[in-house]
């Protein structure tokens, strides 16, 4: 009886429904909270149950229903991948990856296979046990990948905790008030000479405005790395990522880099100084610091309403792009006007959420001096002017990315410049004593360097501006790189003894040390 039950128990369609979602979650585990995939997992399982129930009422055969349901799942979840991979495949002058080719092929394949399943007289029940086992084996791979990631992250966090525990001790100067420290990281903001040369734009007026307010502009500054993960791990721990080898390479794993960002030497130093740590939500899990005193997020209750929020999240949009739902997304004319509008609203929710985070941070920063008492360190990592392109030069919302990415990038820089000057004015006016303000980028512009025929080393040039009250700007260096930023801050204001490292930069994970040409503007 038990053996018969094992042979007849149909699980494989439901196992197959979980695999594509779980595999995508595992692949992006470092980039997202696992809760962001929960709704997709439940939705895939429920829809599979509904399809199975409807087909069972028609066929009256559980095994044939299960096979047809599984076929639907395979075709649905494979479509986006096939569409993407085969777009460049040309046969007899036709691109076989286009919808007009793939859709008929998928329909014919579905009809033919369903006809064969329904017409066969063979006993298909022996397939059940095999397919159940195959479904379980499929799920083992992403589950193992997730567990491995969690284990690696756990050990990396412990190692990082030990590393920062032994960092140089800092202290507050006697009989001097402790200044608030603002670290405003504007992601993907290129250096002025790059903007002039490649964007046919000009931010010199913005830089002059900052200088008039007492900022020092490191006009020839480069990032140490061209990748955000590398750059932030280095900057926040005031070290290069070569593990002391003096080689021009990043030797740390992704888990180690994430732990270096989420629990850094900079955070520990300010905590030891008695500062309140204030962070902003960037939208990226690995940029989210552990245990700040205050984490500011435009959607504080997001986790409580994640399952019911009508708009999809970034993970769900990525998932839809890999499925047959891509047909409706790419070909909106299959819907009427109102349906297309509602679909666009749902699909663009990640874009709207990103715009909310950016504008929230820009609006909230100038309120901090009057709303958060005591000495504080503020880390605002703003994914802007980095794409996506969400506003024009005046700050008006863009529903879709403009076709000219260079012009759109320049517009976002123009808008950001206006907001940053306003923020700086308010922070200086509202703070007592004068605050320390760092406005810095993690790397240069995020554009298609190859397509635009631009050497990718130009991605090293960054905006790097310092407001350091009580410090002679003549002592600063136009080539200072981010690895030295907090060495400078701790040595200048908090009795540190870090000293300055040699300024070095590489492209990617491994390359020769690179310096891009620069002529400071008088």
C-alpha positions in Angstrom: 0.0 0.0 0.0 2.8 2.4 1.0 4.8 1.5 -2.2 1.7 2.1 -4.3 1.2 5.5 -2.6 4.9 6.4 -3.3 4.5 5.6 -7.0 1.2 7.5 -7.4 2.1 10.6 -5.4 2.5 13.4 -7.9 4.9 16.1 -6.7 7.0 17.0 -9.7 5.0 19.8 -11.2 5.1 21.7 -7.9 8.8 21.0 -7.5 9.4 22.3 -11.0 7.4 25.4 -10.2 9.7 26.3 -7.3 13.0 25.6 -9.1 13.3 28.6 -11.5 12.4 31.1 -8.7 14.6 29.5 -6.2 17.5 29.2 -8.6 17.2 32.9 -9.4 17.1 33.8 -5.7 20.2 31.7 -5.1 22.0 33.4 -8.0 21.2 36.8 -6.6 21.5 36.0 -2.9 24.2 38.6 -2.3 22.2 41.3 -4.0 18.8 40.9 -2.3 16.9 40.0 0.9 15.5 36.5 0.7 12.1 37.9 1.6 12.0 39.7 -1.7 11.6 36.3 -3.5 8.9 34.9 -1.1 6.0 36.3 -3.0 7.3 34.9 -6.3 7.8 31.5 -4.8 4.3 31.4 -3.4 2.8 32.9 -6.6 4.5 30.2 -8.8 3.3 27.4 -6.5 -0.3 28.7 -6.3 -0.6 29.3 -10.1 0.8 25.8 -10.7 -1.9 24.4 -8.4 -4.6 26.3 -10.3 -3.3 25.1 -13.7 -3.1 21.6 -12.5 -6.7 21.7 -11.0 -8.2 23.1 -14.2 -6.4 20.6 -16.5 -7.3 17.7 -14.2 -11.0 18.6 -14.6 -10.5 18.4 -18.4 -8.3 15.3 -18.8 -9.4 13.3 -15.7 -5.9 11.8 -15.7 -3.6 12.9 -12.9 -0.3 11.8 -14.6 -1.2 13.4 -18.0 -2.3 16.6 -16.2 1.0 16.6 -14.3 3.0 16.2 -17.5 1.1 18.9 -19.3 1.4 21.2 -16.3 5.2 20.6 -16.2 5.4 21.3 -20.0 3.7 24.7 -19.4 6.1 25.5 -16.7 9.2 24.6 -18.8 8.0 26.6 -21.7 6.9 29.6 -19.6 10.1 29.8 -17.5 12.5 29.1 -20.4 11.1 31.7 -22.8 12.9 34.8 -21.6 16.2 33.0 -21.4 15.9 31.6 -24.9 14.7 35.0 -26.2 17.8 36.6 -24.7 20.4 34.0 -25.7 19.2 33.5 -29.3 18.7 37.1 -30.3 22.0 37.1 -32.2 21.4 33.8 -33.9 20.7 34.3 -37.5 19.4 31.5 -39.7 18.5 32.1 -43.4 18.6 35.8 -42.7 16.2 35.6 -39.7 16.9 36.3 -36.1 15.4 33.2 -34.4 15.4 34.9 -31.0 12.7 37.5 -31.9 9.2 37.1 -30.6 7.8 36.6 -34.1 9.9 33.5 -34.5 9.9 32.1 -31.0 6.2 32.5 -30.3 5.0 30.2 -33.2 7.8 27.7 -32.3 6.7 27.6 -28.7 3.0 27.2 -29.6 3.7 24.4 -32.1 5.9 22.6 -29.6 3.3 22.9 -26.9 0.5 21.7 -29.2 2.5 18.7 -30.5 3.7 17.5 -27.1 0.3 17.9 -25.5 -1.3 15.9 -28.4 1.3 13.1 -27.9 0.6 13.0 -24.2 -3.1 12.9 -24.6 -3.1 10.3 -27.4 -0.7 7.9 -25.9 -2.1 4.6 -24.6 1.0 3.7 -22.6 1.1 3.6 -18.9 2.8 6.8 -17.8 2.6 6.2 -14.1 6.2 4.9 -13.9 7.4 8.4 -14.8 6.0 9.8 -11.6 8.7 8.4 -9.3 11.5 9.4 -11.7 10.2 12.9 -12.2 9.6 13.4 -8.5 13.2 12.4 -7.8 14.4 14.6 -10.6 12.4 17.6 -9.2 14.0 17.0 -5.7 17.5 16.8 -7.2 16.8 20.1 -9.1 15.9 21.9 -5.9 19.0 20.6 -4.1 21.3 22.7 -6.2 19.9 26.2 -5.4 19.3 25.2 -1.8 22.9 24.1 -1.5 24.0 27.4 -3.2 21.9 29.4 -0.7 23.3 27.5 2.3 26.8 27.9 1.0 26.3 31.6 0.6 24.9 31.9 4.2 27.8 29.9 5.7 30.4 32.0 3.8 28.7 35.2 4.8 28.7 34.1 8.5 32.4 33.3 8.5 33.2 36.5 6.6 31.3 38.6 9.1 33.1 36.9 12.0 36.5 37.5 10.4 35.6 41.1 9.7 34.5 41.6 13.3 37.9 40.4 14.5 39.7 42.6 11.9 38.0 45.9 12.9 38.3 45.1 16.6 42.1 45.5 16.2 41.9 48.8 14.3 43.7 51.9 15.3 42.2 53.6 18.4 40.8 57.1 17.9 39.7 59.7 20.5 38.0 63.0 20.8 40.2 66.1 21.2 40.0 67.6 24.7 38.0 70.8 25.2 36.7 70.7 21.6 33.2 70.0 20.4 32.8 67.0 18.2 31.7 67.9 14.6 29.0 66.0 12.8 30.5 64.1 9.9 28.5 63.7 6.7 29.6 61.2 4.1 27.5 61.7 1.0 28.4 59.1 -1.6 26.9 60.0 -5.0 27.2 56.8 -7.0 28.7 57.0 -10.5 29.5 60.8 -10.4 32.4 61.3 -12.9 35.2 63.8 -12.6 34.8 67.3 -14.1 37.1 66.8 -17.0 35.2 63.6 -18.1 31.9 65.5 -18.0 33.4 68.3 -20.1 34.9 65.9 -22.7 32.4 63.1 -23.0 29.1 64.5 -21.8 29.4 67.9 -23.6 28.3 69.4 -20.3 30.0 71.5 -17.6 29.9 71.2 -13.8 32.5 73.9 -13.0 29.8 76.3 -11.7 28.8 73.6 -9.2 32.4 73.1 -8.1 32.9 76.9 -7.8 29.8 77.1 -5.6 31.3 74.4 -3.3 34.7 76.2 -3.2 33.0 79.5 -2.3 31.5 77.7 0.7 34.9 76.5 1.8 35.1 73.1 0.1 38.3 71.7 -1.3 37.9 70.0 -4.6 40.4 67.2 -5.4 40.3 68.0 -9.1 42.5 65.0 -10.2 41.0 62.4 -7.8 40.5 58.9 -8.9 38.6 56.0 -7.3 40.9 53.2 -6.2 38.6 50.7 -8.0 36.0 50.8 -10.8 33.5 48.6 -9.0 31.2 49.8 -6.2 31.8 46.7 -4.1 35.5 47.0 -4.3 35.6 50.8 -3.8 33.3 50.9 -0.7 35.1 48.0 1.0 38.4 49.8 0.5 37.2 53.3 1.5 35.3 52.2 4.6 38.2 50.2 5.9 41.0 52.6 4.8 42.9 49.7 3.2 43.7 48.3 -0.2 42.1 45.0 -1.1 45.4 43.2 -1.9 45.7 41.7 1.6 49.0 43.4 2.1 50.6 41.9 -1.0 51.1 45.3 -2.7 49.8 43.6 -5.9 47.3 45.4 -8.2 44.4 43.0 -7.6 41.5 42.4 -5.4 42.1 39.1 -3.5 39.0 39.0 -1.3 35.8 37.0 -2.1 32.4 38.6 -2.6 31.3 37.6 0.9 34.3 39.1 2.5 33.8 42.4 0.6 30.2 42.5 1.6 31.1 42.0 5.3 33.8 44.8 5.0 31.1 47.2 3.8 28.4 46.2 6.3 30.6 46.2 9.3 33.6 48.5 8.7 36.5 50.1 10.5 35.0 53.5 9.9 31.7 52.5 11.5 33.6 51.0 14.5 35.7 54.1 15.0 32.7 56.5 15.0 30.8 54.1 17.3 33.8 54.1 19.7 33.9 57.9 19.6 30.3 57.9 20.9 28.8 59.1 17.7 25.3 58.1 16.6 25.5 56.2 13.3 22.8 57.3 10.8 22.4 55.5 7.4 20.0 55.7 4.5 18.5 52.9 2.5 20.2 52.5 -0.9 18.2 49.6 -2.2 21.1 47.2 -2.0 21.4 44.6 0.7 25.2 44.6 0.7 25.4 48.4 1.2 23.2 48.2 4.3 25.3 48.7 7.4 24.7 46.3 10.4 23.3 47.9 13.5 23.2 51.6 12.8 21.6 53.7 15.5 19.1 55.0 12.9 18.4 53.6 9.4 16.3 56.0 7.3 14.1 54.4 4.7 11.2 55.9 2.7 9.3 52.6 3.2 10.1 51.6 6.8 7.1 49.2 6.8 8.1 47.6 3.4 8.8 44.2 5.0 5.4 44.1 6.5 3.6 44.9 3.3 5.9 43.2 0.8 3.5 40.4 -0.1 0.5 42.7 -0.6 2.2 45.6 -2.5 0.7 45.7 -6.0 4.0 46.9 -7.5 6.6 44.3 -8.2 10.1 44.5 -6.7 13.5 44.3 -8.5 13.7 40.6 -8.1 10.2 40.0 -9.5 11.0 42.2 -12.5 14.1 40.2 -13.2 12.2 37.0 -12.9 9.5 38.2 -15.3 12.2 39.1 -17.9 13.2 35.4 -17.9 9.7 34.1 -18.6 7.1 34.2 -21.3 5.6 37.3 -19.5 8.3 39.1 -21.5 6.0 38.8 -24.5 3.4 41.1 -22.8 6.1 43.4 -21.5 7.8 43.8 -24.8 4.6 43.8 -26.9 2.2 46.0 -25.0 -0.1 46.4 -28.0 -1.6 43.0 -27.1 -3.4 44.9 -24.3 -5.9 47.8 -24.5 -4.8 51.2 -23.4 -6.0 51.0 -19.8 -4.5 47.5 -19.4 -1.2 48.7 -20.8 -1.2 51.6 -18.4 -1.8 49.4 -15.4 0.8 46.9 -16.5 3.3 49.7 -17.0 2.6 51.0 -13.5 3.2 47.6 -12.0 6.3 46.8 -14.1 7.9 50.2 -13.3 7.4 49.9 -9.6 11.2 49.2 -9.0 12.0 52.3 -10.9 9.5 54.3 -8.9 10.9 52.8 -5.6 14.4 53.8 -6.7 13.3 57.4 -7.4 11.6 57.5 -4.0 14.8 56.4 -2.2 16.9 59.0 -4.1 14.5 61.9 -3.5 13.9 60.9 0.1 17.6 60.9 0.9 18.1 64.3 -0.8 15.1 65.7 1.1 16.0 64.2 4.4 19.7 65.1 4.6 19.1 68.8 5.3 16.7 68.0 8.1 19.2 66.0 10.1 20.9 68.8 12.1 17.5 69.9 13.6 16.0 66.4 14.1 18.8 64.2 15.3 20.6 65.4 18.5 24.2 64.8 19.6 27.3 64.0 17.6 26.5 61.9 14.6 28.1 60.2 11.5 25.8 60.2 8.5 26.4 57.8 5.6 24.2 58.5 2.7 25.0 56.3 -0.3 22.8 57.6 -3.1 22.5 55.5 -6.2 22.5 58.7 -8.3 23.4 60.0 -10.9 24.1 56.3 -11.6 21.4 54.9 -13.9 18.5 54.2 -14.0 17.6 57.7 -15.4 14.7 58.8 -13.2 14.6 62.6 -13.5 15.5 65.3 -16.0 17.7 68.3 -15.3 14.8 70.1 -13.5 14.0 67.1 -11.4 10.8 66.1 -13.3 10.1 62.4 -13.2 10.9 60.2 -16.2 8.7 57.2 -16.8 11.2 55.5 -19.1 14.9 55.9 -19.7 15.7 58.3 -22.6 17.4 56.8 -25.6 20.4 59.1 -25.3 22.1 57.8 -22.1 24.9 60.4 -22.3 22.4 63.3 -22.3 20.3 61.7 -19.6 23.3 61.2 -17.4 24.3 64.8 -17.8 20.8 65.9 -16.9 20.8 63.9 -13.7 24.2 65.4 -12.7 22.8 68.9 -13.3 19.8 68.2 -11.1 22.0 66.6 -8.4 24.3 69.6 -8.4 21.5 71.9 -7.6 20.2 69.7 -4.8 23.7 69.2 -3.3 24.4 73.0 -3.0 21.1 73.4 -1.2 21.9 70.6 1.1 25.3 71.9 1.9 24.0 75.4 2.7 21.5 74.0 5.1 23.9 71.6 6.8 26.5 74.4 7.4 23.9 76.9 8.5 22.1 74.5 10.9 25.1 72.8 12.5 27.1 74.0 15.5 30.1 73.4 15.4 30.6 73.4 11.6 30.2 69.8 10.2 32.7 67.8 8.3 31.2 67.1 4.8 32.6 64.7 2.3 30.9 64.5 -1.1 32.5 61.7 -3.1 31.8 59.1 -5.7 32.8 55.5 -5.7 33.7 55.4 -9.4 33.1 57.4 -12.5 30.2 57.2 -15.0 28.3 54.0 -15.6 27.9 54.0 -19.4 28.7 51.8 -22.4 32.4 52.6 -22.6 33.0 50.1 -25.4 30.0 51.3 -27.5 31.0 54.9 -27.0 34.7 54.1 -27.8 35.9 55.4 -24.5 38.8 53.9 -22.6 37.3 52.2 -19.5 40.1 53.5 -17.3 38.2 56.9 -17.5 35.7 55.3 -15.1 38.3 55.9 -12.4 37.9 59.7 -12.4 35.5 60.8 -9.6 34.0 63.8 -7.8 35.8 64.2 -4.5 35.0 67.3 -2.4 35.8 68.0 1.3 34.5 70.6 3.7 37.0 70.4 6.6 36.5 73.3 9.0 39.7 74.4 10.7 41.9 72.8 8.1 44.1 74.6 5.6 43.1 73.4 2.2 46.6 74.1 0.9 47.7 71.0 2.8 45.4 68.8 0.7 46.3 67.0 -2.5 44.3 67.2 -5.8 45.1 63.5 -6.4 43.8 62.1 -3.0 41.9 58.9 -3.5 39.1 57.5 -1.3 41.3 55.0 0.5 42.8 58.0 2.3 39.6 59.9 3.0 38.9 58.6 6.5 42.6 58.3 7.3 42.6 62.1 6.7 39.4 62.6 8.8 40.5 60.5 11.8 44.0 62.0 11.8 42.8 65.6 11.5 39.9 65.6 14.0 40.1 62.5 16.2 43.8 62.0 17.2 44.3 59.2 14.7 47.6 57.9 13.6 46.8 56.3 10.3 49.0 58.4 7.9 48.4 58.4 4.2 48.8 55.5 1.8 50.1 55.9 -1.7 47.3 56.7 -4.0 46.8 53.8 -6.4 44.0 52.7 -8.8 43.1 49.7 -10.8 40.4 48.8 -13.4 38.3 45.8 -12.4 39.5 43.1 -10.1 43.0 43.0 -11.5 45.0 45.3 -13.8 48.2 47.4 -13.8 48.1 50.5 -11.5 46.4 53.2 -13.6 46.6 57.0 -13.7 44.4 58.9 -16.1 45.5 62.3 -17.4 44.4 65.3 -15.5 45.1 69.0 -15.6 43.7 70.9 -12.5 41.6 74.0 -13.4 42.9 77.2 -11.8 
